[in-house]
Amino acid sequence: MYTKIILISGFLLFAQNSFSQSIILNEMAIDQFEKSQIDSAFTLLDKAQKQDSTYSETYYNRAVMYRDMGMKDLAIIQFSKAIHFNPADIDSYMNRGILFFDNHKDDLALNDFNTVLKSEPERKEALLNIGLIYFNSKNLKEAESIFLKCVELDTNYASAYFRLAKIKMQQEKHSEAYAYLNKCISINPEKLEYFEFRAIMNLMKGDNKKACEDLWKAIQLGSVDNTIIKAHAKECH
């Protein structure tokens, strides 16, 4: 009887030590990855998973590393493993949903984003991505409804206002589009694509002076690839 108790206690102590070791190794792996020591980071995660193969954080962090390295398919696999060991891991659902969206797997992305919203109804990033799926599928009515929910949750959510501006442009409601775009720029005056888009709108309005002001602001912020703006760049000299 006493022998069994000792064995059980020893097993629990071993399990606790293994879990603690896994946590430490996992944190060390994150530190190494942030220092661009990629091989070392993955070696530490391997060791962490040998200590405790059910510790979901090691799969999550491996997924983040793969994602940041551009290995989307491998990242999806690891986020899926993290979810397997921790079904309440909402961040893994969110990140996997974004990768599904990037890979044009909209149904799978929607499932993940909706799972996020069931646990966190005010997770605006999940809502925004659902809106983008509807927008890309030309369901503008549903997309607009979703983006409006986003700005209800956060009145300074520039990304949602920008999508609303694009919808209003497609609906040829130019004054509403322009108002949404001005809102974007008031919130984030350092976003190149906002100034690119407003430059195009100003050109459409025939306001070349304001178009040139937006063009030069866009150039200051970074490389301008928009062919429409480049075609009018000479007018701004």
Number of C-alpha atoms within 10 A of each C-alpha: 5 7 8 9 10 11 11 12 12 12 12 12 12 12 14 13 14 18 19 15 18 26 20 13 22 26 18 17 27 23 14 17 17 12 10 11 13 15 11 16 24 20 12 21 24 20 17 27 22 14 19 20 16 18 20 22 24 30 27 24 24 25 27 23 22 18 20 11 11 11 13 20 15 16 25 24 17 25 29 20 21 26 21 14 15 15 13 14 17 19 14 28 25 23 22 28 29 24 21 20 19 12 12 12 14 21 12 15 26 21 13 22 24 18 18 24 17 11 11 12 12 16 16 21 18 26 23 23 22 25 27 23 20 18 21 11 11 12 13 20 12 16 25 23 12 23 27 20 18 25 18 13 13 13 14 16 20 23 18 28 26 23 23 26 27 23 22 20 16 12 12 11 13 18 13 17 24 20 14 21 24 20 19 23 19 12 16 15 14 15 16 20 17 20 25 23 22 23 27 21 21 19 18 12 12 11 13 18 14 16 27 22 15 22 25 19 18 23 14 12 15 13 9 16 11 12 9 12 20 12 9 17 14 9 11 12 7
